[in-house]
Amino acid sequence: MSNEEISVKTTLRLPSRLLTAVRHRAIDEGLTLQAIVEQALEAYLKTPIRLKGKGR
């Protein structure tokens, strides 16, 4: 995230097993949960949009 960007706070509902796993991963990698979520969302937004066609 650029230093010029404004951060906002939000609430997410996640399965407890997912949150536990990502917290452990963050500790293992020396990152914050915020940093991991930010990286994951940035990576997701770089992927092409998959349009759902009719009949699929």
C-alpha positions as CSV (number, residue, x, y, z in Angstrom):
1,M,0.0,0.0,0.0
2,S,1.3,3.4,-0.9
3,N,2.0,5.8,2.0
4,E,-0.3,8.3,0.3
5,E,-3.3,6.0,0.5
6,I,-5.8,6.3,3.3
7,S,-6.6,3.1,5.2
8,V,-10.1,2.3,6.3
9,K,-11.3,-0.2,8.8
10,T,-13.7,-3.0,8.0
11,T,-15.2,-6.1,9.5
12,L,-15.1,-9.5,7.9
13,R,-16.8,-12.8,8.9
14,L,-14.5,-15.7,8.2
15,P,-14.6,-19.3,9.1
16,S,-12.6,-19.8,12.3
17,R,-10.3,-22.4,10.8
18,L,-9.3,-20.0,8.0
19,L,-8.6,-17.1,10.4
20,T,-6.6,-19.4,12.7
21,A,-4.6,-20.7,9.8
22,V,-3.8,-17.3,8.4
23,R,-2.8,-16.0,11.8
24,H,-0.3,-18.8,12.2
25,R,1.0,-18.2,8.7
26,A,1.4,-14.5,9.5
27,I,3.4,-15.3,12.6
28,D,5.6,-17.8,10.7
29,E,6.3,-15.2,8.0
30,G,6.7,-12.3,10.4
31,L,3.8,-10.4,8.8
32,T,0.7,-8.8,10.2
33,L,-2.8,-10.2,9.4
34,Q,-3.4,-6.8,7.7
35,A,-0.4,-7.3,5.4
36,I,-1.5,-10.8,4.4
37,V,-5.1,-9.7,3.6
38,E,-3.8,-6.7,1.7
39,Q,-1.4,-8.9,-0.4
40,A,-4.2,-11.5,-1.0
41,L,-6.6,-8.9,-2.2
42,E,-4.1,-7.2,-4.5
43,A,-3.2,-10.6,-6.0
44,Y,-6.9,-11.4,-6.5
45,L,-7.5,-8.0,-8.2
46,K,-4.7,-8.8,-10.7
47,T,-6.4,-11.9,-12.0
48,P,-8.7,-11.7,-15.0
49,I,-12.5,-11.4,-14.3
50,R,-14.2,-14.7,-15.0
51,L,-17.6,-13.9,-16.5
52,K,-20.3,-16.4,-15.8
53,G,-22.1,-17.2,-19.0
54,K,-25.6,-18.5,-19.4
55,G,-26.0,-22.3,-19.2
56,R,-22.8,-22.9,-17.2
